């Protein structure tokens, strides 16, 4: 008996989805335990695996976090569970919701932001440095009935609006930034508490208007305070700040509002604006949106202290928000062309989430989860807000916006919110496709287009010949979703006049996740053959359950074997005729344990010939076929999950089935059940390997 360790996450994912759709009636399928390695290409430290998250029924415009709770504000009236269709399982949530960062589920903090006439909306959220107060801005008149004119302060301990923080703001608030003693605001307003304030203002934490003035002539959309607390960075649509030319971006004094750095002379082109800002110890980062020809839609990095440009990227597709996590700038946009930076060319579909090093915008880092643009009823830009929150020793990135689907996960329905974790990565690269095999003067050349992985650039490929347990070759290559070079390996050990089949797998960093094997590419080498090996997958398989006499399990993704409280499994293989001049010398049955923790078994399993008739879709315990009593082979135990075990079979019996079907039964001897992948699992089902040689 030989065992083969396998990590077939693609097959597991397919199994879980298929079982969920079919309504599995036996033990729950959970998939294999995740490999704990990060499996990410540095410096990326956030996976691209989207996690189950509650949804909204509208647009999320703003996000903030405190102490493991994520706050989402926007224009929506309800939230619903992950996977739920619109209108299903909804819970009232009027323009605001709070969620557990680690589970994606709503908390007990419920706030309704309402207005007497028009449409209420929350457009900005910020948390005080001590994590005790949440500030909200937008267009609303009350919070849970407490008066609040477009800005409010929420006590997070009680989840109630602070009645003493009561201001009158003349128009919508789009941006907020909180310090220990001030709250800076940006928006459309021209007055606060009846006093003139042009698009930007500051109030004390007691809700009293301060003398800080940084008047601009057009909308303020973003505001951030530098780490030293001395400066405030402003972003928006404006042309002038405090009377000076400074289009879309400016830096002012945090105490007085006096201009510290202006950006005239088309530093940001006149047809572009600043929609988002992020400031930390690594620098100042802008997200920009433009309209018309020659726009600037990308991101700018500025140095602290001098406020001069460090770099900028020139991707096209408006950027709505940016955030930094562990030296990487993550952005939400609808990028469709980064060709000017030597990255992806014009796309048929937009790429809504990107990552860049804080030190350089190129190359784009390998982090490519993706949403859709959102419904036709809203401006179609997809994600609009980002925030990172920590809980339970793990970091989570939350993204909010107008999207309705996760394109990078099979267009899975998911509206308004999605989140990712700082590890582990649990999804494999795509299964290699288009595999070809051709004879060359040096051997058999196997080639294929590179696979892709959403959070890994460098992948490892293993080439398997004739179903062998170990690869005949290993290759590493880089790829991205827009650049899939041809990868190749030459098998110099191929023998003359022999039929070969080659399959390829792709693994990510640390070999944490491995795809299923590709479809086989076949070739016959020139010359006189001396040996050949043929691999055959099961053409039918099923198990039956002694406790459910009339239930058929032939379409399930697993097979089961047990002696007491019995399960039996049946397999069918087409056995080819022996190549001319050769005889069968070896027949090996490979069985692979599934990923469930209960899949392994310490009991032995006998492989016996089936003598009666059966069909995959109809076989039940009550209609199970007769079988012989003399074993063709024995699996003594299968102690590990996700592992392939080889069972040598008696060649005479297998050879007698040449040119026809070989039916086998798996019979258990004890009470410890064995769970195996069936042929429906996608490349990990039962397999028969036949080796022929000249006599």
C-alpha positions in Angstrom: 0.0 0.0 0.0 1.3 3.4 -0.9 -0.2 6.7 0.1 -0.2 10.0 -1.8 -0.6 13.3 0.0 -3.0 15.6 -1.9 -4.2 19.2 -1.5 -7.1 19.6 -3.9 -8.8 22.7 -2.7 -10.6 23.3 -6.0 -12.3 20.0 -5.8 -13.2 20.7 -2.2 -14.7 24.0 -3.1 -16.7 22.4 -5.8 -17.9 19.7 -3.4 -19.0 22.1 -0.7 -21.0 24.2 -3.2 -22.6 21.2 -4.9 -23.6 19.6 -1.7 -25.1 22.8 -0.4 -27.1 23.1 -3.5 -28.2 19.5 -3.4 -29.2 19.5 0.3 -26.8 16.9 1.7 -28.6 14.5 4.0 -25.6 12.7 5.6 -22.6 14.1 7.6 -21.8 17.7 6.8 -19.1 18.4 4.3 -16.8 21.2 5.5 -13.7 20.8 3.3 -10.2 20.2 4.5 -8.6 22.2 7.3 -6.9 25.3 5.9 -3.1 25.3 5.6 -1.9 27.9 8.1 0.7 29.4 5.8 -0.1 32.8 4.5 0.3 31.6 0.9 0.7 35.3 -0.3 3.3 36.9 -2.5 4.9 39.6 -0.3 4.4 42.4 0.5 0.7 41.6 0.1 -0.5 40.5 3.6 -4.3 40.5 2.9 -5.9 37.5 1.1 -8.2 37.9 -1.8 -10.6 35.3 -0.4 -13.9 37.0 0.3 -15.6 35.9 3.5 -19.3 35.5 4.4 -20.6 39.0 5.2 -24.0 40.5 5.8 -25.3 42.6 3.0 -27.1 45.9 2.5 -29.9 46.7 0.1 -28.3 49.9 -1.1 -25.1 51.8 -1.3 -22.4 52.0 1.4 -20.6 55.3 1.2 -18.5 55.4 4.3 -16.9 53.0 6.8 -15.0 53.2 10.1 -14.0 50.8 12.9 -13.4 50.6 16.6 -12.4 47.7 18.9 -13.3 45.0 16.4 -16.6 46.5 15.3 -17.0 47.9 11.7 -19.5 50.7 11.0 -21.1 51.2 7.6 -23.0 54.2 6.5 -24.8 54.9 3.3 -28.1 55.0 1.5 -30.0 51.8 2.4 -32.9 50.7 4.5 -32.1 47.1 5.4 -29.4 44.5 5.8 -29.6 40.8 5.1 -27.5 37.6 5.7 -24.8 36.5 3.3 -26.2 34.6 0.4 -29.7 35.9 1.0 -31.6 37.2 -2.1 -32.8 40.8 -2.0 -35.9 41.0 0.2 -35.1 37.8 2.0 -34.2 37.6 5.7 -33.9 41.4 5.9 -33.4 43.4 9.1 -34.3 47.1 9.3 -31.2 49.3 9.1 -31.8 52.9 8.0 -28.6 54.2 6.4 -26.3 52.7 9.2 -25.3 49.3 10.4 -22.6 47.9 12.8 -20.9 44.5 12.3 -18.6 42.2 14.1 -15.3 42.5 12.1 -14.4 38.8 12.6 -17.8 37.2 11.8 -19.4 39.6 9.4 -22.6 39.6 11.4 -24.5 42.6 12.7 -24.1 43.8 16.3 -26.8 45.1 18.6 -25.9 48.7 17.8 -28.8 50.0 15.7 -29.1 53.6 14.6 -31.6 55.1 12.2 -30.5 58.2 10.3 -33.6 60.0 9.0 -34.7 63.2 7.4 -38.1 64.9 7.2 -38.0 65.4 3.5 -35.7 64.2 0.7 -33.4 61.3 1.0 -31.4 60.7 4.1 -27.9 59.4 3.7 -24.7 58.8 5.7 -21.6 59.9 3.8 -18.9 60.1 6.4 -17.8 58.2 9.5 -14.9 58.7 11.9 -14.0 57.3 15.3 -12.3 59.3 18.1 -8.7 58.3 19.0 -9.9 56.7 22.2 -12.4 54.6 20.4 -15.3 55.8 22.5 -17.2 58.1 20.0 -18.3 57.6 16.5 -18.9 60.7 14.4 -21.3 60.6 11.4 -21.9 63.1 8.7 -24.2 63.2 5.7 -27.7 64.5 5.0 -30.0 63.7 7.9 -32.0 65.5 10.6 -32.2 62.9 13.4 -30.6 59.8 14.8 -33.1 57.5 16.4 -35.3 60.5 17.0 -32.5 62.7 18.5 -32.0 65.9 16.5 -28.9 66.0 14.5 -28.4 68.4 11.6 -26.1 66.5 9.1 -23.5 65.6 11.8 -23.8 63.6 14.9 -21.7 62.1 17.7 -22.5 58.5 18.9 -21.5 57.2 22.3 -20.3 53.7 21.4 -20.7 52.3 24.9 -24.5 52.9 24.7 -25.0 53.2 20.9 -26.9 56.4 21.5 -26.6 59.9 19.9 -25.1 62.5 22.3 -27.8 65.1 22.6 -25.3 67.8 23.6 -23.5 67.4 20.3 -26.0 69.4 18.3 -25.0 71.5 15.3 -26.8 73.1 12.4 -24.9 72.5 9.1 -26.3 74.1 6.0 -25.7 71.2 3.6 -24.3 67.7 3.2 -21.2 66.6 5.1 -19.0 64.3 2.9 -15.9 63.9 5.1 -14.9 63.7 8.8 -11.6 63.3 10.7 -11.5 63.1 14.5 -8.7 64.1 16.9 -8.8 64.2 20.7 -10.2 67.7 20.8 -11.6 68.5 17.3 -13.7 67.0 14.6 -12.9 68.3 11.1 -15.6 68.3 8.5 -15.8 68.7 4.7 -18.8 68.9 2.4 -21.1 71.1 0.4 -22.0 73.4 3.3 -21.4 77.2 3.4 -22.3 77.7 7.1 -22.2 76.0 10.4 -24.2 77.2 13.4 -25.1 80.2 11.2 -21.5 81.3 10.8 -19.9 81.2 7.4 -17.7 78.2 6.7 -16.7 77.4 3.1 -16.9 73.6 2.6 -14.6 72.8 5.5 -15.0 73.5 9.3 -13.9 72.2 12.7 -15.9 71.7 15.9 -14.9 70.7 19.3 -15.7 67.3 20.7 -18.4 69.2 22.8 -20.1 70.1 19.5 -19.1 73.8 19.6 -17.9 75.5 16.5 -14.3 76.5 16.6 -12.5 79.4 14.9 -10.6 77.1 12.5 -11.2 78.2 8.9 -9.9 76.6 5.7 -12.6 78.0 3.4 -12.7 76.5 -0.1 -14.8 77.5 -3.1 -16.2 74.0 -4.0 -17.1 70.7 -2.4 -14.9 69.2 0.2 -14.8 65.4 -0.1 -12.0 64.2 2.1 -10.1 65.3 5.2 -7.3 63.7 7.2 -5.0 64.8 10.0 -1.3 64.1 9.8 0.3 61.8 12.5 2.0 64.7 14.2 -1.4 66.5 14.6 0.0 69.7 13.1 -1.6 69.6 9.6 -4.9 68.8 8.0 -5.0 67.4 4.4 -8.0 68.5 2.4 -9.3 66.9 -0.8 -12.3 67.7 -3.0 -13.5 69.6 -6.1 -12.3 73.0 -5.1 -10.1 75.4 -7.0 -9.1 77.7 -4.2 -8.4 77.3 -0.5 -8.2 80.5 1.7 -8.2 82.4 -1.5 -5.1 80.7 -3.0 -5.0 78.6 -6.1 -5.0 74.9 -5.0 -7.0 72.6 -7.1 -8.5 69.5 -5.4 -5.7 69.1 -2.8 -4.3 71.3 0.0 -2.6 71.1 3.4 -3.5 73.5 6.1 -2.6 74.2 9.7 -4.6 72.1 12.2 -4.9 75.0 14.7 -5.8 77.9 12.4 -6.6 76.6 9.0 -3.8 78.7 7.4 -2.5 77.3 4.2 0.7 75.2 4.5 0.9 73.7 1.1 -1.0 74.5 -2.1 -1.2 72.5 -5.3 -1.7 74.9 -8.2 -0.4 74.5 -11.8 -2.4 71.4 -12.6 -0.7 69.2 -10.0 -4.1 67.5 -10.0 -5.5 68.1 -13.5 -8.4 70.5 -13.7 -10.9 67.8 -14.9 -10.0 65.6 -11.9 -10.8 65.8 -8.2 -9.8 64.1 -5.0 -12.4 61.6 -3.7 -10.4 59.8 -1.0 -7.5 60.4 1.4 -5.4 58.2 3.7 -2.7 59.5 5.9 -0.3 57.5 8.2 3.4 57.4 9.1 4.3 56.2 5.6 2.8 59.3 3.8 -0.3 60.9 2.3 -2.2 59.0 -0.3 -4.9 60.4 -2.6 -7.7 58.7 -4.6 -8.6 60.7 -7.7 -11.6 60.8 -10.1 -11.7 62.6 -13.5 -14.2 63.2 -16.3 -13.5 63.9 -20.0 -10.3 63.5 -22.0 -6.9 63.5 -20.4 -8.2 62.7 -16.9 -6.2 61.6 -13.9 -8.0 58.7 -12.2 -5.1 57.2 -10.2 -3.4 57.6 -6.9 -0.7 60.0 -5.6 1.7 59.3 -2.8 3.1 62.4 -0.9 5.9 62.6 1.6 5.1 63.8 5.1 7.0 66.9 6.1 7.6 68.3 2.6 4.1 67.3 1.2 5.9 66.8 -2.1 5.0 64.0 -4.5 6.7 60.6 -4.0 5.0 58.9 -6.9 1.8 58.7 -8.8 0.1 56.1 -10.9 -1.8 56.8 -14.0 -4.4 54.0 -14.2 -7.7 55.0 -15.8 -10.9 54.3 -13.8 -11.9 56.6 -11.0 -10.5 55.9 -7.5 -13.0 56.3 -4.7 -11.0 55.4 -1.6 -7.5 54.2 -0.4 -6.1 52.6 2.7 -2.7 51.3 3.8 -2.1 47.9 5.5 1.4 46.6 6.3 3.2 48.7 3.7 0.7 48.2 0.9 -1.7 50.8 -0.5 -5.0 49.2 -1.3 -7.5 51.0 -3.4 -11.1 50.8 -4.6 -11.8 52.1 -8.1 -13.0 50.8 -11.4 -9.7 50.6 -13.1 -9.9 49.6 -16.7 -6.5 50.6 -18.2 -3.1 50.7 -16.5 -1.2 50.4 -19.8 0.5 53.8 -19.3 2.3 52.2 -16.3 3.2 49.0 -18.2 0.5 47.1 -16.4 -2.8 45.8 -17.8 -4.1 47.2 -21.0 -7.7 48.3 -21.7 -10.0 45.7 -20.2 -13.4 44.5 -21.3 -14.3 44.3 -17.6 -13.2 46.7 -14.9 -10.9 45.7 -12.0 -12.3 47.2 -8.9 -9.6 46.5 -6.2 -5.9 47.0 -6.6 -2.7 47.0 -4.4 0.6 48.8 -4.7 3.6 49.2 -2.5 3.7 52.4 -0.6 7.2 52.9 -2.1 6.3 52.5 -5.8 3.1 52.1 -7.9 4.7 49.4 -10.1 4.4 46.6 -10.5 0.8 46.3 -9.4 0.9 43.8 -6.6 -0.8 40.4 -6.8 -4.1 41.2 -5.0 -7.0 41.1 -7.4 -10.4 40.3 -5.8 -13.1 42.0 -7.8 -16.7 43.1 -7.6 -19.1 44.3 -10.2 -20.0 47.9 -11.0 -23.3 47.8 -9.2 -26.9 48.2 -10.5 -27.8 50.6 -13.3 -29.8 52.7 -10.8 -26.5 54.1 -9.3 -23.3 55.6 -10.5 -21.5 52.4 -11.6 -18.1 52.6 -9.9 -18.4 49.6 -7.6 -16.5 49.9 -4.2 -16.5 53.2 -2.5 -15.0 52.8 1.0 -12.4 50.7 2.8 -11.3 50.1 6.4 -9.2 47.6 8.2 -10.2 46.2 11.6 -8.6 43.7 14.0 -10.3 41.2 16.2 -9.3 37.9 17.8 -5.7 38.4 16.7 -6.6 38.6 13.0 -7.0 41.6 10.7 -9.9 42.1 8.3 -10.3 44.5 5.4 -13.9 45.6 4.8 -15.0 47.1 1.5 -18.3 48.9 1.0 -19.9 50.3 -2.1 -22.6 49.9 -4.7 -21.7 46.5 -6.0 -24.0 43.5 -6.1 -21.7 40.6 -7.0 -18.2 39.3 -6.3 -16.8 38.7 -9.8 -13.6 37.0 -8.5 -15.7 34.3 -6.8 -17.9 33.1 -9.6 -20.1 36.3 -9.6 -21.4 35.3 -6.2 -24.3 37.6 -5.2 -23.2 40.0 -2.5 -24.5 43.5 -2.1 -22.9 46.6 -0.6 -20.3 44.9 1.7 -17.5 42.4 1.4 -14.5 41.6 3.6 -11.1 39.8 3.4 -8.7 38.5 6.1 -5.0 38.8 6.8 -4.6 35.0 6.2 -4.6 32.2 5.8 -5.1 32.0 2.0 -7.4 29.0 1.4 -8.1 29.2 -2.4 -6.0 27.5 -5.0 -4.8 28.9 -8.3 -6.9 28.1 -11.4 -6.6 24.6 -12.8 -4.1 24.7 -15.7 -6.0 24.6 -19.0 -5.0 24.1 -22.6 -2.3 21.5 -21.7 -0.5 20.2 -24.7 2.1 17.4 -25.2 4.3 17.1 -28.3 7.4 15.0 -29.2 10.7 16.9 -29.7 14.2 15.7 -30.3 14.9 16.0 -26.5 11.8 14.3 -25.3 8.1 15.2 -24.7 7.5 18.9 -24.3 4.5 19.6 -22.1 3.2 23.2 -22.3 0.2 25.2 -21.0 -0.8 28.8 -20.4 0.1 30.0 -16.9 -2.7 29.7 -14.3 -3.7 32.7 -12.2 -4.2 33.3 -8.5 -5.8 36.3 -7.0 -3.1 36.9 -4.4 0.0 35.2 -5.7 2.2 36.1 -8.7 4.6 33.2 -8.6 3.1 29.8 -8.9 4.6 26.3 -8.9 3.5 23.7 -11.5 3.9 20.0 -11.2 3.7 17.7 -14.2 2.4 14.2 -13.6 2.8 11.4 -16.1 0.4 8.5 -16.5 -1.2 9.2 -13.1 1.9 8.7 -11.1 1.9 9.7 -7.4 5.0 11.9 -7.8 5.6 14.5 -10.5 7.9 13.9 -13.3 8.9 17.6 -13.3 8.4 20.9 -11.4 8.4 24.5 -12.9 7.9 27.9 -11.4 6.6 30.9 -13.3 5.0 34.3 -12.8 1.6 35.3 -14.0 -1.2 37.8 -13.6 -4.8 37.9 -14.8 -3.7 39.9 -17.9 -0.4 38.2 -18.5 -0.4 34.4 -18.8 2.8 33.3 -20.5 3.2 29.8 -21.8 4.9 27.5 -19.3 6.7 24.4 -20.5 8.5 21.3 -19.2 10.4 18.7 -21.3 10.2 15.1 -20.1 13.6 13.7 -21.1 12.9 10.3 -19.5 10.0 9.3 -21.8 10.5 5.8 -23.4 10.2 5.1 -27.1 6.9 3.9 -28.7 5.0 4.5 -25.5 1.6 6.1 -24.9 1.8 8.9 -22.3 -0.7 11.2 -20.6 0.3 14.3 -18.8 -1.6 16.3 -16.2 -0.5 19.5 -14.5 -1.3 21.1 -11.1 -0.7 24.7 -9.9 0.3 25.6 -6.4 0.6 29.0 -4.7 3.2 30.2 -2.2 4.5 27.7 0.3 2.5 25.0 -1.6 -0.4 25.9 0.8 -3.1 25.5 -1.9 -2.9 23.2 -4.9 -5.4 23.0 -7.8 -6.9 19.9 -9.1 -5.0 18.1 -11.9 -5.6 19.4 -15.4 -7.2 17.5 -18.2 -4.8 15.0 -19.7 -2.7 15.8 -22.7 -1.7 12.5 -24.6 1.1 11.7 -26.9 2.8 8.6 -28.3 6.5 8.7 -28.5 8.2 7.4 -31.7 10.1 4.1 -31.8 9.5 0.6 -30.6 7.6 0.4 -27.2 8.9 -1.6 -24.3 6.4 -0.5 -21.6 3.3 1.6 -21.3 1.0 2.8 -18.5 -2.6 3.7 -18.9 -4.7 5.6 -16.4 -8.5 5.2 -16.2 -10.9 7.2 -14.0 -14.1 5.6 -12.8 -17.0 5.8 -15.2 -19.5 5.2 -12.4 -19.4 5.1 -8.6 -21.9 5.1 -5.7 -22.3 4.1 -2.1 -25.2 2.6 -0.3 -26.3 2.9 3.3 -27.6 0.0 5.4 -29.6 2.5 7.5 -31.4 4.0 4.6 -32.5 1.0 2.5 -34.0 2.8 -0.5 -31.9 6.0 -0.8 -29.6 6.4 -3.8 -26.3 8.3 -3.3 -24.9 7.9 -6.8 -24.7 11.6 -7.5 -22.9 12.6 -4.2 -19.3 13.8 -4.1 -18.2 11.2 -1.6 -18.1 7.4 -1.2 -18.4 5.6 2.1 -17.3 2.3 3.5 -18.0 0.7 6.9 -18.5 -2.8 8.3 -21.0 -2.3 11.1 -23.9 0.1 10.5 -22.7 -0.7 7.0 -21.8 1.4 4.0 -20.6 -0.2 0.8 -19.2 1.5 -2.3 -19.2 0.3 -6.0 -16.8 1.4 -8.7 -16.8 0.8 -12.5 -13.9 1.2 -14.8 -13.5 0.6 -18.6 -10.4 -1.6 -19.0 -8.7 -1.2 -22.4 -7.3 -4.1 -24.4 -3.6 -4.7 -23.9 -1.3 -3.0 -26.4 -0.1 -5.3 -29.1 2.7 -7.5 -28.0 2.3 -6.6 -24.3 0.7 -8.1 -21.2 -0.7 -6.5 -18.0 2.0 -6.5 -15.3 0.5 -4.2 -12.7 -2.9 -2.9 -11.7 -3.3 -0.3 -9.0 -6.5 1.2 -7.6 -6.1 4.7 -6.1 -8.6 5.8 -3.5 -8.4 9.4 -2.0 -9.8 10.3 1.4 -11.9 13.4 1.5 -11.1 16.5 3.4 -13.5 16.0 6.4 -12.0 15.3 9.8 -14.0 12.1 10.0 -12.8 10.8 6.6 -9.8 8.7 7.7 -10.3 5.1 9.0 -8.2 2.7 11.0 -10.1 -0.3 9.6 -9.2 -2.4 6.6 -11.2 -2.3 3.4 -11.4 -5.2 0.9 -11.7 -4.7 -2.8 -13.8 -7.5 -4.3 -15.3 -8.1 -7.7 -19.0 -7.3 -8.3 -20.9 -10.1 -10.0 -24.4 -8.5 -10.1 -25.8 -5.6 -12.1 -26.1 -2.0 -10.8 -26.4 1.5 -12.0 -24.9 4.7 -10.5 -28.2 6.6 -10.2 -30.4 3.8 -9.0 -28.3 1.5 -6.7 -29.5 1.4 -3.1 -28.9 -0.9 -0.1 -32.1 -2.8 -1.0 -31.0 -3.2 -4.6 -27.2 -3.6 -4.1 -25.5 -6.1 -6.4 -24.0 -9.4 -5.5 -20.2 -9.6 -5.2 -17.5 -12.1 -4.8 -15.8 -13.0 -1.5 -12.2 -13.3 -2.6 -10.4 -10.0 -2.3 -8.6 -8.6 -5.3 -6.7 -6.3 -3.0 -6.8 -4.8 0.6 -6.5 -1.3 1.9 -5.2 -2.0 5.4 -6.0 1.5 6.8 -6.3 5.1 5.6 -5.2 7.2 8.6 -5.0 10.6 6.9 -7.5 13.0 5.3 -6.9 14.4 1.8 -4.5 11.5 1.0 -4.5 9.1 -1.9 -3.9 5.5 -1.1 -2.7 2.9 -3.7 -4.2 -0.7 -3.5 -2.4 -3.2 -5.8 -5.0 -5.5 -7.4 -4.7 -9.1 -8.8 -3.7 -8.6 -12.4 -5.4 -11.8 -13.7 -8.9 -10.6 -12.7 -8.3 -7.1 -14.0 -6.8 -8.5 -17.3 -9.9 -10.8 -17.8 -12.0 -7.6 -18.1 -9.9 -6.2 -21.0 -12.1 -4.6 -23.6 -15.0 -4.4 -21.2 -16.0 -3.1 -17.7 -14.5 -4.0 -14.4 -16.9 -3.6 -11.5 -15.5 -3.5 -7.9 -17.0 -3.3 -4.4 -15.4 -1.8 -1.4 -16.3 -3.7 1.8 -15.5 -2.6 5.3 -14.5 -4.8 8.3 -15.2 -2.6 11.3 -17.1 0.3 12.8 -14.8 3.1 11.7 -16.2 4.7 8.6 -14.0 5.6 5.6 -15.0 8.6 3.4 -13.5 8.9 -0.1 -13.9 11.4 -2.9 -16.2 10.2 -5.7 -15.6 10.9 -9.4 -18.0 13.9 -9.1 -15.4 15.6 -6.9 -13.4 16.8 -9.9 -10.2 14.9 -10.5 -9.9 13.2 -7.1 -12.2 10.2 -7.5 -11.2 6.5 -7.8 -8.5 5.8 -10.4 -7.2 2.6 -12.0 -3.5 2.6 -13.2 -2.5 -0.2 -15.6 1.1 -1.0 -16.5 1.8 -3.1 -19.6 5.2 -4.6 -20.6 6.6 -6.9 -23.2 6.6 -10.6 -21.9 
